[in-house]
Amino acid sequence: MQLPPVTYLWRAERMNKKGRKEIGFTAQNVEKVLPDLVGEAHQAPGARIKLPSNKAKALSYERLVAPAILAIQQQQAEIEALKAVNDHPRADDEKQLAALKADNDNLRAEFEAYKKAHP
């Protein structure tokens, strides 16, 4: 889910808290991935900027919590699955390790035999 956060100031100065920028999402971006979270709100009669339909898109932030938690849970499950794979060597790895140990033992035996034959 790609929802890039944006920072903004409200056009209506009274909505800005001490000139501090807000952070959030645009309703248009959220609507692409979670359309049920976006609705329309009627524009106030005295609005300085007139929208063509007299309606503005409105985002329901409180309804964003459940999908966000679900995404976190899914990521955690994926992390746990990857940890399990990394924590337990694969059977092929075990076979390769055993073969390398056997080769090492053979080389050591050959080297010891060589040392005895050539003091």
PyMOL commands that set and color helices and strands:
alter all, ss='L'
color gray80, all
select helices_A, chain A and resi 13-15+27-33+35-37+61-87+91-117
alter helices_A, ss='H'
color red, helices_A
select strands_A, chain A and resi 6-8+22-24+38-42+55-59
alter strands_A, ss='S'
color yellow, strands_A
deselect
rebuild
show_as cartoon
